[in-house]
Amino acid sequence: MYSFDTLEAITKPSEDERSRAVDVRKDGNRALKDGDVEGALGLYSKAAQIDPFSEVTFTCKATALIKLERFEEAVLDCSTA
């Protein structure tokens, strides 16, 4: 998980990277809609690595974690968002 100190050291993503992260997150949304929660979680995690400043991505990831009953991890992702 990211802390505020870590985020200060991370360079903000470029517009291309942000766009790629959105596309990956959308793939995660499709996977979640299709019932592939593990697949969605993996895609949300990938999107978060590309753009660690996206609150939406961390919220989506937390949703998948809640569906998997991984509540403590979900709280951490919500705190990051």
Number of C-alpha atoms within 10 A of each C-alpha: 9 15 9 9 8 9 13 10 8 13 10 14 14 11 10 9 14 19 15 15 25 20 14 22 26 18 17 28 22 15 18 20 11 11 11 14 22 16 18 27 24 17 24 28 21 17 27 22 13 20 24 23 19 17 16 15 27 25 19 24 28 25 21 25 21 16 15 13 11 13 15 12 15 22 15 14 21 17 15 18 17
